[in-house]
Amino acid sequence: MHIESFSIAVSDQALADLKRRLEATRFPDDFGNDDWRYGTPTAYLKTLVDYWLGDYDWRTAEREMNGFRHFRADIDGVPVHFIHQKSQASGAIPLIVTHGWPWCFWDMRHIIGPLTDPAAHGGDPADAFDVIVPSLPGFGFSTPLRTPGINWWRTADLWQKLMTQGLGYERYGASGGDWGALVTAQLGHKYAASLYGVHMMHAIPLTLFNTERPWDITGGALVPPAIRGELREALHARQRRIASHVAVQVLDPQTLANGLNDSPAGLLSWLVERRRAWGDTHGDVEARFPKEHLITTTMLYWLTGSFHTSARYYAEAARHPWTPSHDRMPAVEAPTGLTFLGGERDPAVDDPVAAFQASERARVYNLHQVTSHPTGGHFGHYEEPGAVVDAIRCLFRALR
């Protein structure tokens, strides 16, 4: 496996082309959409594009990113970009932290310092980690991906090779959310002997896409007729949040990509709607994600031309169903910690920890820790880094 040091250095020509495209954006007419009922309002999108053109500075973000140690590897012909930030503390546990969609490695930046140098962030030096933050295959600088069939469970195979062969760690830990939770669960399932433990923000079934309708991850579930009023609307709203992007990115990712790869404003519109809907934003996306972060994370998709392969990650999950590596229970044998954030709470559940522990889903995991935090949404490592760091420290403290 070849690993080389990597520095982010976007050309002036790429930035000039971006500026030209933004200035030439042809915005659609929009009306009756102040509440986002038809999707990202054009009026709000215009404010973001104005900020992008007039106030945003990519070079500042680039310098901040390059403050971490970046590398690129070729693993079985798949390009993989990752941050590898080592701790100076003795006995640090290597920890690979995996993002989801439409996240990127940069959503994990706030947890790196507290995990690698806990003493400098009010923690115990004994809780130190070497932190590895990869970009999923086909996302950001893990490009260009031209190998079909790369999905979340194949990504786990790549991560195992990166950690044990490329970086030489005999054992390591893992954390993740969204796609990263599935990758992390698969590591705990297939490679438990190599894992100290796994920590996840979402208890996603490994069989999620093993259905006749993989574009509908609700499994066709309807809200029971007996449930009425505010609870019924809350449950429908929860389903709506995950319907459109999953369906199109499972079924027609390239159709969508043909447009979004050509229009930075269109790409921003698609990504920002997901941040607003899935974050703990209460309808105000900038309450959780400042304009600078919205633009920087969009830039990482735009500058690398990676939207199409990030969207195909859904299609590859549906086209290549998960197959278990063993039939033992719990299926995820590595010691497991789960963290639930309040912004993602099922409106029909009062106590998410107790409800999960009493459910059949809990039997899948070798549970060592289940915690909850009152706030935070789908992007937990970015939205609630303190709660995530505390949960990771607590889980692995007993596993060292």
N, C-alpha and C positions, 0 to 999 in steps of 0.2 A: 504494500500500500504506500503510495507516494503522498506525503504531506508537506506542504510548503507554507511559509509565512505569507500573509495577504494583507494588503492595505487598500482601503477604499479610496478610489481616486477617479471620480467621474470627470469626463472631458468637458471642456468649455463648449464644444460643439453640441454635445448632448443637452446641456443646459440652454443653449441658444435655441435649439430646435423645440424644446419644451416651451420656452417663452413664446415663440412664434405660434405654436398650437394653442396655447392658452389665450393669447390675444385674438385669435381667429375663431374662438368658440362660438358656435351658433346655438344659442340657448333657445329652448322651446318655450312657447307660451304656457302659462300656468295660471290657474284660477281655482278658488275654493279649496286651497291646499295648505292653509296656514297650520293645520294640525297634522300634517304629514300623511293624511289618509290616502293620498295617491302616490306616496313615496317622497323622496327628497325634494323639498320645495325649490323651485328655480331661484326664487329671491334669496334664499339662504345660500344656495350653491354659489350664486354670484358674489356674495360677501367673502366666501372662502377663496374663490378664484382671485378676487381683488387682493386679498391678503397674500396669496401665493405669489402674485405678480409684483406687489409693491413692498411688502414687509418681510416676507420669508427669505431666509438666507441658508441655502443648502450647505454652503462651505462651513458654516458654524456647526451644523449638525454633523457633517462629515468629520470635522476635527474632533468632536465629542465622541463619535463612534470609534475613531482611531485611537482614542485613549485606552481602549481595551486591546488585547492581543488577539488578532484574527488569523485564521488559517483556512486553507482549502485542501481537501483530500479528494482523491479518486478512489472510490470504493466500488469494485466490480463494474467499472465503467460509469458510475453515477457520481457527478460532482457534488461535493458536500462542503459547505462553508460553515465555520463554527468559531465562536469565541472560546478561548481556553485561558481562563484566569486562575492562576494558582495561588493558594494561600501560603503565607510564610509560617503559619503555625504547624507544629509537628502533629502527626496523626490526622491530618485533614482527610476527609472522605471525598473521593471524586463523585460529583453529582452532575448528571446530564439532565438539562431542563428543556423541555420541548413545547413549542408554541402550537397554535392551531391556525384556522382561517377565520377572518382575514387578519390574523396577527402576523407578527414577524419577530425575529430575534430581538429587535429593539424594545419590544414590550416587556422584556425580562430584565432590562438594565438596572432597575431599582433594587433588585434582590441580590445582585452580584456582590456589591461591596459588603453588605451585612453578612453574607454567607462566607465570603473569603476572609474577611477581617472583622469578626464579631466584636473583638475588643474595642475597635474604633467606632462601633455603632451601639455601644451599651450592652454588649453580650459577653458571654463566657468564651475565652479563647479555645476551650476544649470543644466548642461546637463548630469548628472551622471546616470548610469544604473547599476543594478544588472545583470550580464551576465551569462546566462545558455547556455552551448554549449554541446548538446548531440551528441552521435554517433548514426546514423540511425540504426534501428533494423537490425541485421545481419551483421553489420559493426564493425570492431575493437572489442572493449571490450563490445559492446552490443551483446554478444554471450554467449553460443550457442543458435541460433534461431532454433527452431524445430516446430514452428507454421506456417503452410502454409497460404498463402493469405495475408501476411503482405506487404502492398504496401504504396504508398505515402499518400493516403487519409485515410487509417487506421492509419498511423503514426500520422496524425494530431489529431486523437482521443486520441492516447497515450500521445501526448504532452499536450493536454488540461487537461487530468487527472494529468499529472506530475505537471503542473504549478498551477492548482487550488486546487487539492486535496493533492498531495504529498508535494508541497512547500508552499501551502496556500496563493497564490497570488489571489486577487479578479480580478485584471485586469493586463494585461501585453502586451508587444509588441513583434513583431517577425520580423526576417530578414532571408533571405536565397537565395541561388543560385542553379541552376540546380535542382536536386530532392528537395533541400531545398526551392526553389522558389515555386514548386508545393505544398509542405507541407504548406508553409506559406500562399499561396493563399487560400488553403482549410481552414486553420484556419480563415482567413478573410471572407470566405464564410459561413462556418457552425457555427463559434463561434464568430461572430462579436461583440456581446454584451460583451465578455470577453476581447476584444482587444482594446488597445489605438489606434493601427494602425499597418500596416504591410509594410515592406520594402523588395523589391525583386530586384535581379540583372537580372532577365530574366522574360519576360512577356509570359510565356508558357501557352497555352490554357489548361484549365482544362479537355477538351475533347480530348487531344492529342492522347490517346490510344484507344479512342472509335471508332475504324474503323475496316473494314474488313481486313486491312493490318497493324496491329499494329507494325510489325517489320520494317515498312518503315515510319518513322515519317515525311518524306517529303510529305506523302500523294500521292506518285506516280507522283509528280509534275515534269514536264520537263521544261528545259529552252526554252522559245519561240524561234522558228527558226529565227525570225527577229533580235534577239540579237546576235551580232557577236564579234569577236576579243577578246580583253583582258577582257572585262566585261563578256563575255560568259564563258571564262575559269575560271574567279574568282567565278562565280556562281556555276559552276560545282565543283570547289575545295571546296566550302563551303558545298555542299551536300556530297562530298566524306568523309569529316571529320566526319560526323555523321552516315555513312552508316553501316560500318562493325560491330562495337561493338554492336550497337542497334539490328541488325538482329540476331547475334549469341546469345546475352544475353536474347533476347526475346524468341528465338526458341530453343536453345540448351545450356543453361547455364551449365548444369551438365557435358556435354561432354567436354566443355572447362575446367571446374574446375578440372576434373580428371587429367589433365595434369599440370595445374598451381598450384594446391595444393601440387604437388610432386616436383616441380622444382622452387626454388626461383629465378633463373636466368630467367626462362620463365615468371614468374609472373612479375618481374621487366620489362622485355621487353614489355609486354602487357600494363602495366601502364604508362611507360615512353613515349611510342608512343602517348598516349592520352594527356599527359602533353605538348609534343612538338606541337601536332596538334591544341590543343584548347587554349593553352596559347598564350599570345602576344609575341611569341618567335622569329618570322621571321626566323624560321628554326633552331635556336640555343637554344635548350631546357635549357641549363645552363645559358642563359642570364636572365631567369626569375626564374629558379628553380635550386639552387646549388646542387651539388652532395649529400651533406648531407641531404637536404630535400627530394630529390628523394629516397634516401635509407631509411630514417626514415619513410616516408609515406608508402613505400613498406613493411617495417618491421611490421607496424601496421596491415597490411593484413596478412602477413606471420605468425607472432607469434600467432595470434588469429585464424588462419585457417579459415578466414572469406571470402575468395574470393567467394566461392560457394554461400553463402547466399547474398552477395552484388550483384552478378550477377543475382541471382534469383529475385532481386527487380524489374528488368525489366520485367521478365516473369510474375510476380504477377500483375504488372500494366496492362499488356495486357490481362491476364486471368480474371481480376476483374475490368471491366470498371467503371469509375466514374459515380455516380448518384447524381444529385443535391439535396441539402437539402431543397431548396425553389426555386421558379420561379421568384423571384423579380429581378429587375435590378437597379443598377449594381449587378451582381452576387457576387462579392467580395465587401461586404458592409462596411467593416472596412476601415477607411482612409488609402489610399495607396500611397506609394512612389516607384518609379522605377528609377534605375540607369543603364544607358547604357554605356559600355566601348568601346573605339575606336577600339580595336583589334577584336571585334566581330561585327563591323558595316557591315550591308548589303552593298555590293559593289555597288548596284544600288540606294542607298539612300544617299543623301548629308547631310541632317539634320535629325538624328534619332529621336530627340525629337519631331520636328514638324510632321514628318511622322507618328510617333506613335499616337500623339494626334489627328491626322486627320483620323486615321484608325478605322474600326469597332471594332478591339480588345480593343481599349481604353474604349469602352462603358461597358466592363465587370467589370471595376474597379471604385471604388469611389476615383478618382484621386485627390490627394492633392499636389503631387510633381513629376515632371519628370526631371531628370538631366542627363547629359552626361559628360564623361571624355575622353580626347583624346587618352589615352593609357590604356592598360590592356586587358586581355582576359577572358576566361571562369571562371577562379579561382579568381574572383574579390576580395574576402575578403583577399586573400593572396597576389595577385599581386599588388593591389592598395588599401592597407588598409586605407591610408589617405583620399582618395576620398570616400570610403565607410563610414568611421567614420563621415566625414563631412555631407554626405547625411542623415545618421541616426540621427545625432544631429539636423539637420535642420528640418527634418520631425517631430520628436517628440517634438521639442521645442514648436511648436504650438498646440500640443495635450495633454500636461501635465495638 
